[in-house]
Amino acid sequence: MELSEKLYGILKTVEKPARYIGGEYGERDLKPDRLNYCICFPDVYEVAMSNLSIRIVSEVINSVDGAICDRCFAPWPDFGDKLKENGVPLYSLGLKMPLKDFDMIGFTLQYEMSYTGILYMLDLAGIPLKREERGEDFPIIQAGGPCAVNPEPLADFIDIFVVGDGEESMKDLAELKLRCRTKSEFLEKATAIQGVYVPSLIEVKYDDKGLIAGFSGKYPIKKSLCRDLDSGAFPKKMMCPNVESVFERAVVEVMRGCYRGCRFCQAGFIYRPVRPRKPDTLVGQATELIKATGFGEVGLNSLSTGDYPYLRELISKLKSELPSDVKLALPSLRLDSFDGEFVQESKKNSLTFAPEAGTQRLRDVINKDITEEEVERGLKMAFDEGYTGIKLYFMFGLPTETDEDVEGICDIVDRIRKIYSADKARARNLRISVSASTFIPKPFTPFQWERQISEEEVGRKVGILKSRLFGRNTFVSWNDHALSEIEAVLARGDRRLGKVILSAYKKGCRFDGWTEHFKADKWNEAFRECGVDKKFYTREWGEDEILPWDIIDVFIDKSFLKRERKKAYAGEVTGSCKTGCKGCGLQRVFRCDV
C-alpha cells in the first residue's frame, strides 16, 4: 500500500523520515491474509531494528498458513504529534495499514520504562487504551517478553500475555486465532496454551492492609519453554535499517539462559535452563545473515557468551566460513571468562567488564563468583591484547552494602592503573569509565524481597566515588535515581499501577527510558493523584507475602530463592550451574545437562 499525500507532507517536516516509510533492503513482501498480526516495539526505530526477539516472532507468525506479520515502532514525538494533529492513524511499515485494522497487535516488553510507549502507540492508532473498552471491532492486544513475567501493572490494557519463549506458543496462538470466530472464544481457549495468561480471567483480592490476599481463577501460568533451540524458529534473513540502528550487525543467539546465578539478575533466572545452540547451527545462521545483508560484523549474543561451551570451536568455524573482512563481536564479558583468543585483532579501543561490586565480600553476597586474582588476570590479558580503555559497571544499594564496598570500587580503579602502568612499554593513554546504577529488586530473583535505597543514600555513595575518581582519565557516571525508582515500582507492581501508568501517559509521559523525555514530576503527580504510594513497592517485602507475580510459574522454586537469599546474607557463594545442579527446581521439567 502507498503512503497518502497527507502523510508525505508530514514526513517532509520531521527528523529522520526514513524511520517511517518501510521498504528496507530485505523486507518481506506482505499481502493481507486471514490473520493479520503486527509486532510492535514501544520504542524508537533504531532500537527496534536491533532487537532479535521481534524478528523471531515475525518468523514464527509468517510460518503459519493464513497468517502474516507486519511491524510498527513508536514514532519519535515530532512525527507522533504530527500524526495526531492531522488525524492520521499510526500504521504498519510493511503494508502501511492502520494498526486498528489488524486482527492482533503484539507488544514486546523489554523494559519497564517502555510501558507508557504502549499507550502512546495505541492512542495514535485510535484504539481504546483499556481492554474493557475494546469490543470485537478492535484488534486483540497481546504482549510478551522478559517483563511479562510480572504482567500485572499492564493488566488493564493487555488482552493476553505470552510468558516465556515464543517459538512454540506464538505459533499455537496464531493457529488458534485462525480457528476462532470471536474474541471471547479465542481468549477462553488460549488459556490451554502453555505460557498464555488472560488477565480478564483472573481476579486479584486484597486485604485491609493493601496486601494481596489471593487470586481467583486458573493459575499458576507455566511459562512457555522452547526445549531445542536448534530446531526452533530463527530468521534466515533480516532487513537492513533505513537509518543507522543501535547495532549495525547480524546477530545470532549462541545460547539462551545463564549458568551463573547472580542473585540480582532477573534474566539469569527467568531464561533458565541454559540451552546452547550447536556450532554448526550458528555458523549456518551467521553465513545466511551475512549473505542476505552484507553486514561486516556478526554479534555472538547471549547473557554470558564467554560461558558458551563451544566458543573456540564456533569462532574457528566462523572465521573459516565467513568472508575474511567480517568481524566477530562479543558482548560484555566476565573478567574470569575473558580470553584474548575471543577478541578480534581490530577491536583494541575499549573493553567492558561488569564486576557489579567493589569488594570480594559483596561479590560473594551477590554470587558473582569471581576472585580478585581472576580480575587481575583478565585485566592484564586485555592490556596485553592492546586495549587502552576499560568500562566498568557497578551497582549501588546491593543488600548488605557498606561504604567500604563503595570505596572498593575506587580501589579496583587504582589497581587497574597499577596493572596497566606495570608495563613501561604501554602508551600512557589509559581511559577508565566507571558507571554505577541503583540496584532494582526484580521478580523471580533471590533479591525480589529487598528494598531499594533512597535518593539520599545514592547521593552519599556518589560523593564517595567523586571524591576519589574524577580526573586522571577516569570518568564516573551514575543513573537518575528517580528513573530507577519508577522502574523498581513497575517491576514489582500489581494491578493498582494501571491507573498510575494511564495518568502518567495522559500527563505527557512517553519515551521514559530516554533522559531528555523522562518526566519525574509528572510521574510523581500521577502517583499522588491516584493515591498510590511508591514506597509501598520499594520497601523490603516479607517472605510470607503473596507476590503479584505468584500467578506465574517460571519453574524456579520460591524455596530455592529464599535459600539463596539466606546464603547471600551469610556471604556464601553458590557458584555456577556448571559445577553441578543447585536444585532451583528446573529439573522437574527439563533435564539440565551441565
C-alpha positions in Angstrom: 0.0 0.0 0.0 1.1 3.5 -0.8 1.7 6.4 1.6 -1.0 9.1 1.3 -0.3 12.6 0.1 -1.0 14.0 3.6 1.5 11.6 5.1 4.1 12.6 2.6 3.6 16.2 3.6 4.1 15.3 7.3 7.3 13.2 6.5 8.9 16.3 4.9 8.8 18.1 8.3 10.2 15.6 10.7 13.6 14.3 11.8 14.7 11.0 10.1 11.6 10.4 7.9 13.2 7.1 6.8 12.1 5.6 10.1 8.5 5.7 8.9 8.5 4.6 5.3 9.4 0.9 5.4 10.8 -0.6 2.2 14.1 -1.6 3.8 16.5 -3.8 1.9 15.5 -7.4 2.7 11.9 -6.5 3.6 9.5 -9.4 3.2 6.8 -8.9 0.6 3.5 -9.0 2.5 -0.1 -9.2 1.5 -3.1 -9.1 3.8 -4.3 -12.6 4.8 -6.8 -14.3 7.1 -4.8 -13.3 10.2 -3.1 -10.0 10.1 -0.7 -9.7 13.0 1.5 -6.7 13.8 4.5 -6.9 16.1 5.1 -3.6 17.9 8.1 -2.3 19.7 7.3 0.6 22.1 10.5 2.4 21.4 12.2 4.2 18.5 13.0 2.6 15.2 16.8 2.5 15.8 16.3 0.4 18.9 13.6 -1.8 17.5 15.5 -2.7 14.4 18.3 -4.1 16.6 16.0 -6.3 18.5 16.2 -10.1 17.8 13.1 -11.2 19.6 10.7 -9.3 17.3 12.4 -10.9 14.3 11.9 -14.4 15.8 8.2 -13.7 16.5 7.8 -12.4 12.9 9.4 -15.6 11.6 7.0 -17.7 13.7 3.9 -15.9 12.6 4.8 -15.8 9.0 5.4 -19.6 9.1 1.7 -20.1 9.9 -0.5 -20.8 6.8 -3.0 -17.9 6.5 -1.1 -15.5 8.8 1.2 -12.6 8.1 3.3 -10.5 10.5 4.0 -6.8 9.9 5.8 -4.4 12.2 5.3 -1.0 13.8 7.5 1.0 16.2 6.9 4.0 18.4 7.3 7.2 16.4 9.6 9.9 17.8 7.5 12.7 19.3 7.9 15.1 16.3 6.2 12.5 14.0 3.7 11.2 16.6 2.5 14.7 17.3 2.1 15.5 13.6 0.1 12.2 13.1 -2.3 13.3 15.9 -2.7 16.8 14.7 -3.5 15.7 11.1 -5.8 12.8 12.1 -3.5 10.2 10.5 -3.7 6.9 12.4 -0.5 5.0 13.3 0.3 2.4 10.6 2.5 -0.6 10.0 5.7 -0.3 8.0 5.1 -3.1 5.5 1.5 -2.9 4.5 1.1 0.7 5.5 -2.1 -0.5 7.1 -3.6 1.3 10.2 -2.9 -0.6 13.4 -6.6 -0.6 14.3 -7.3 -2.7 11.2 -5.1 -5.6 12.3 -6.5 -8.7 13.9 -3.9 -8.9 16.6 -1.2 -6.5 17.8 1.7 -7.8 19.8 3.9 -5.7 22.0 7.3 -6.8 23.2 8.1 -5.8 26.9 11.8 -5.4 27.1 11.9 -2.7 29.7 9.5 -1.4 32.3 10.0 2.2 31.3 8.5 1.4 27.9 5.0 0.9 29.3 3.7 4.3 28.5 5.0 3.7 25.0 2.3 1.0 24.6 -0.4 3.5 25.5 1.2 6.1 23.2 1.1 3.7 20.2 -2.5 2.6 20.9 -3.6 6.2 21.3 -2.0 7.2 18.0 -3.7 4.2 16.4 -7.1 5.2 17.6 -7.5 2.1 19.7 -9.1 2.4 23.2 -6.4 2.1 25.8 -8.2 -0.1 28.4 -9.1 -3.6 27.4 -12.6 -3.4 28.9 -13.4 -0.6 26.4 -12.4 -2.6 23.3 -15.1 -4.7 21.7 -15.0 -7.1 18.8 -14.2 -4.3 16.3 -10.8 -3.7 17.7 -7.7 -5.9 17.5 -6.6 -8.2 20.3 -3.8 -6.7 22.2 -1.1 -9.2 23.2 2.2 -8.7 25.0 5.3 -10.8 25.7 9.0 -10.5 26.5 11.0 -10.5 29.8 8.8 -8.0 31.6 5.8 -10.3 31.0 6.9 -12.4 34.0 5.1 -9.8 36.1 2.2 -8.8 33.8 0.1 -7.2 36.5 0.9 -3.5 36.0 -0.3 -3.8 32.4 -3.4 -6.0 33.1 -5.8 -3.1 32.5 -4.5 -2.6 28.9 -3.4 -6.0 27.6 -5.9 -8.7 26.5 -3.5 -11.6 26.5 0.1 -12.2 27.6 2.6 -14.8 26.5 5.1 -15.6 29.2 8.4 -17.3 28.3 9.8 -18.4 25.0 7.7 -17.5 21.9 8.9 -20.0 19.4 6.1 -22.5 20.0 3.4 -20.6 22.0 3.1 -17.8 19.4 2.6 -20.4 16.6 -0.1 -22.1 18.6 -1.7 -18.8 19.4 -1.8 -17.7 15.7 -3.3 -21.1 14.6 -5.9 -20.8 17.4 -6.9 -17.3 16.3 -7.5 -18.5 12.8 -10.0 -21.1 14.1 -11.9 -18.8 16.5 -14.8 -16.6 15.4 -15.0 -14.2 18.4 -12.5 -12.5 20.8 -14.1 -14.1 23.8 -13.9 -17.6 22.3 -10.2 -17.0 21.4 -9.3 -15.7 24.9 -11.0 -18.6 26.7 -9.4 -21.3 24.5 -6.0 -19.6 24.5 -5.5 -20.4 28.2 -4.9 -24.0 27.2 -1.7 -23.0 25.5 1.4 -23.1 27.8 2.6 -19.6 28.7 -0.7 -17.8 28.0 -2.2 -15.5 30.6 -5.5 -13.8 30.1 -5.9 -11.1 32.9 -9.7 -10.8 32.5 -10.0 -14.4 33.7 -8.0 -13.8 36.9 -9.3 -11.7 39.8 -6.9 -10.3 42.5 -8.1 -9.9 46.1 -6.6 -7.5 48.6 -6.7 -7.4 52.4 -7.4 -4.3 54.5 -3.7 -3.5 54.6 -3.4 -3.3 50.9 -1.6 -6.6 50.6 -2.6 -9.3 48.1 -4.9 -11.8 49.8 -5.1 -14.2 46.9 -6.3 -14.8 43.3 -9.4 -16.4 41.8 -9.2 -18.2 38.5 -6.9 -20.8 37.0 -3.3 -20.3 37.9 -0.3 -20.5 38.0 0.5 -19.9 34.4 3.5 -22.1 33.4 6.0 -20.3 31.2 6.4 -21.4 27.6 9.7 -23.3 27.1 11.5 -23.9 23.8 13.4 -27.1 24.6 15.5 -27.3 21.5 16.8 -24.0 20.0 18.5 -25.7 17.1 15.1 -26.7 15.7 13.4 -23.5 16.9 12.4 -20.7 14.6 15.2 -18.3 13.6 15.2 -15.7 10.8 17.5 -16.6 7.9 17.2 -13.1 6.6 17.0 -9.7 8.2 16.2 -6.2 7.0 18.9 -3.6 6.7 17.7 -0.5 8.5 17.0 2.7 6.6 18.8 4.7 9.3 21.7 3.7 11.5 20.4 1.5 14.2 21.9 0.8 17.7 23.7 -2.3 16.4 24.7 -2.4 12.8 25.4 -6.1 12.6 24.0 -9.5 12.0 23.1 -11.2 15.3 23.0 -14.9 16.3 21.9 -16.1 19.7 24.6 -18.6 20.8 22.6 -19.8 23.8 19.6 -18.9 26.0 20.0 -18.8 29.7 23.0 -18.4 32.0 24.9 -20.8 34.2 26.0 -18.2 36.8 23.0 -17.4 39.0 23.9 -13.9 40.0 21.3 -13.1 42.7 20.3 -9.7 41.4 19.9 -10.8 37.8 16.4 -11.5 36.6 17.4 -12.6 33.2 19.6 -15.3 34.7 16.6 -16.9 36.4 13.7 -16.4 34.0 15.6 -17.6 30.9 16.7 -20.8 32.6 17.5 -23.5 31.6 20.7 -23.0 29.6 20.2 -24.1 26.1 23.2 -23.7 23.8 22.9 -23.9 20.0 25.2 -26.2 18.2 28.2 -24.5 16.4 27.1 -25.8 13.0 23.6 -24.3 13.5 25.1 -20.9 14.4 27.6 -21.0 11.5 24.7 -21.7 9.1 22.6 -18.8 10.6 25.5 -16.4 10.5 26.5 -17.1 6.9 22.9 -16.8 5.8 22.5 -13.4 7.5 25.8 -12.0 6.1 24.8 -13.2 2.6 21.4 -11.6 3.0 22.5 -8.3 4.4 26.2 -7.6 3.5 26.9 -6.6 7.1 30.5 -6.5 8.1 30.0 -7.9 11.6 28.4 -10.8 13.4 27.3 -10.4 17.0 27.5 -13.6 19.2 24.8 -12.8 21.7 23.8 -14.4 25.0 23.6 -13.4 28.7 27.2 -14.8 29.1 28.8 -15.5 25.8 32.1 -16.3 27.4 30.4 -19.3 29.0 29.2 -20.8 25.7 30.7 -24.3 25.9 31.8 -24.4 22.2 33.1 -20.9 21.8 36.6 -21.7 20.5 35.1 -24.2 18.0 32.5 -21.7 16.9 34.9 -18.8 16.4 37.2 -21.1 14.4 34.4 -22.3 12.2 33.0 -18.8 11.7 36.4 -17.5 10.7 36.8 -20.2 8.1 33.2 -19.9 6.7 32.6 -16.1 6.7 34.3 -13.6 4.4 37.7 -12.6 5.8 36.6 -9.0 6.3 33.7 -9.9 8.5 34.4 -9.3 12.2 33.0 -11.0 15.2 31.6 -9.1 18.1 31.2 -10.5 21.7 29.1 -8.7 24.3 30.4 -7.6 27.7 32.5 -10.4 29.2 33.1 -11.5 32.7 36.6 -10.9 33.8 37.1 -14.6 34.6 35.9 -15.7 31.1 38.0 -13.1 29.1 40.3 -14.7 26.7 42.5 -13.0 24.1 41.6 -15.6 21.5 38.0 -14.4 21.6 38.8 -10.8 20.6 39.1 -9.5 17.1 42.5 -8.0 16.2 41.0 -4.7 15.3 39.0 -4.3 18.5 41.6 -2.5 20.6 39.8 0.5 21.9 37.6 -0.3 24.9 36.6 -3.4 26.7 33.6 -3.7 29.0 33.5 -5.6 32.3 30.8 -5.8 35.0 32.3 -6.6 38.4 29.0 -5.2 39.9 30.5 -4.8 43.4 33.7 -3.2 44.7 34.8 -5.9 47.2 35.1 -9.6 47.2 32.8 -9.8 50.2 29.9 -8.1 48.3 30.6 -10.1 45.1 30.2 -13.2 47.3 26.9 -11.8 48.6 25.5 -11.4 45.0 27.0 -14.8 43.9 29.3 -13.0 41.4 31.6 -16.0 41.6 34.8 -14.2 40.6 38.0 -13.7 42.6 40.5 -10.8 42.8 43.1 -13.0 41.1 40.7 -13.6 38.1 40.0 -9.8 38.0 43.7 -9.1 37.7 44.3 -11.9 35.2 41.6 -10.7 32.9 42.7 -7.1 33.0 46.3 -8.0 32.3 45.3 -10.1 29.4 43.2 -7.3 28.0 46.1 -4.9 28.2 48.4 -7.4 26.6 45.9 -7.6 23.8 46.3 -3.9 23.2 43.3 -2.4 25.0 43.7 1.1 26.3 40.2 1.7 27.6 38.1 -0.1 30.3 34.4 0.3 31.0 33.3 -0.9 34.4 29.7 -1.4 35.6 28.8 -1.5 39.3 25.6 -1.2 41.4 24.7 0.9 44.4 22.4 -0.4 47.1 23.0 -4.1 46.9 21.9 -6.0 50.0 24.4 -5.6 52.9 26.5 -2.9 51.0 28.6 -0.7 53.2 30.8 2.4 52.5 33.8 0.1 52.4 32.2 -1.7 49.4 31.8 1.6 47.6 35.4 2.5 48.4 36.3 -0.9 46.9 35.2 0.5 43.5 37.8 3.1 43.8 40.4 0.5 44.9 39.6 -1.5 41.7 40.3 1.6 39.6 43.6 2.1 41.4 44.5 -1.5 40.8 43.7 -1.2 37.1 46.0 1.8 36.8 48.8 -0.1 38.6 48.4 -3.2 36.4 48.4 -1.1 33.2 51.4 1.0 34.2 53.4 -2.1 35.3 54.5 -2.5 31.7 56.5 0.6 30.8 56.2 -0.1 27.1 52.4 0.7 27.2 51.3 4.1 26.0 50.2 6.5 28.7 46.6 6.9 27.5 44.6 4.5 29.6 41.0 5.6 29.9 38.7 4.2 32.6 34.9 4.7 32.7 33.0 3.8 35.8 29.2 3.5 35.6 27.2 2.9 38.8 23.4 2.2 38.7 21.0 1.8 41.5 20.1 -1.7 42.4 16.5 -2.6 41.4 14.9 -5.6 43.0 13.3 -7.8 40.3 10.8 -10.6 40.4 12.0 -14.2 40.3 15.4 -13.4 41.9 16.7 -14.1 45.4 16.6 -10.4 45.9 13.0 -9.9 44.9 12.0 -9.1 48.5 14.8 -6.5 49.1 14.2 -2.8 49.5 15.6 -0.1 47.1 17.8 2.5 48.7 16.7 6.1 48.8 17.9 9.1 46.7 19.8 10.4 49.7 21.7 7.2 50.1 22.6 7.2 46.5 23.9 10.8 46.7 26.2 9.9 49.6 27.6 6.9 47.7 28.2 9.0 44.6 30.0 11.5 46.8 32.5 8.8 47.8 33.2 8.0 44.2 33.5 11.6 43.1 36.0 12.4 45.9 38.4 9.8 44.6 37.8 9.1 40.9 37.3 12.2 39.0 40.3 13.2 36.9 43.3 11.3 35.7 41.4 10.0 32.6 38.8 8.4 34.8 35.1 9.2 34.1 32.3 8.5 36.5 28.6 8.3 35.7 25.5 7.2 37.6 21.9 6.9 36.7 19.0 9.1 37.7 17.5 7.8 41.0 14.0 9.0 40.1 14.1 6.8 37.0 15.4 3.8 38.9 12.7 4.3 41.5 9.9 4.2 38.9 11.4 1.2 37.3 11.5 -0.6 40.6 7.9 0.2 41.3 6.8 -1.0 37.8 8.9 -4.1 38.1 7.3 -5.2 41.4 3.9 -3.6 40.7 0.4 -5.0 40.8 -2.8 -4.1 39.0 -3.3 -0.9 41.0 -0.5 0.6 39.0 -2.6 0.6 35.8 -4.3 3.8 36.8 -0.9 5.4 37.5 0.5 4.4 34.1 -2.6 5.8 32.4 -2.4 9.0 34.3 1.3 9.5 33.7 0.7 8.9 29.9 -2.1 11.5 29.9 0.2 14.0 31.6 2.7 13.6 28.7 5.0 10.7 29.8 6.4 8.7 26.9 9.9 7.5 26.0 10.5 7.4 29.7 13.8 5.5 29.1 15.2 8.5 27.3 16.8 11.0 29.7 15.5 14.0 27.7 11.9 12.8 27.8 11.7 11.3 31.3 9.3 13.5 33.4 9.8 12.5 37.1 7.5 15.3 38.2 4.6 14.1 36.0 5.1 10.5 37.3 5.1 11.8 40.9 1.9 13.8 40.2 0.3 10.6 38.8 1.1 8.6 41.9 -0.2 11.3 44.2 -3.4 11.9 42.3 -4.1 8.1 42.1 -3.4 7.7 45.8 -0.6 5.1 45.2 2.5 5.2 47.4 5.7 4.4 45.6 7.3 3.4 48.9 4.9 0.5 49.2 6.6 -1.1 46.2 10.3 -0.1 47.0 10.1 -1.3 50.7 11.5 -4.6 51.9 8.8 -7.2 51.4 8.0 -10.1 53.7 8.9 -13.5 52.5 5.5 -14.7 53.5 3.7 -12.1 51.4 1.7 -13.1 48.3 3.5 -11.5 45.4 1.8 -10.0 42.3 3.8 -12.4 40.1 2.9 -15.6 42.1 0.4 -16.3 39.4 3.3 -17.1 37.0 5.5 -20.2 37.2 8.9 -19.9 35.6 9.9 -23.3 37.1 12.2 -21.7 39.8 11.1 -22.8 43.3 10.4 -19.9 45.7 12.0 -22.1 48.4 15.2 -22.0 46.3 15.1 -18.2 46.0 14.7 -18.0 49.8 17.7 -20.3 50.4 19.8 -18.2 48.0 18.7 -15.0 49.8 19.7 -16.6 53.2 23.1 -17.6 51.7 23.6 -14.0 50.4 23.3 -12.6 53.9 25.7 -15.2 55.1 28.1 -14.3 52.4 28.1 -17.8 50.9 28.7 -18.4 47.2 26.5 -21.0 45.4 28.6 -20.8 42.2 27.7 -21.7 38.7 25.4 -24.4 37.4 28.4 -25.7 35.5 29.8 -27.1 38.8 26.7 -29.1 39.4 22.9 -28.8 39.9 21.9 -26.2 42.5 18.4 -27.5 43.0 16.4 -24.5 41.6 13.5 -26.7 40.5 14.0 -26.8 36.8 15.0 -30.5 36.8 11.3 -31.2 37.4 10.5 -30.1 33.8 13.8 -30.0 32.0 16.9 -32.2 32.1 19.7 -29.7 32.6 23.0 -31.2 31.4 25.9 -29.4 32.9 
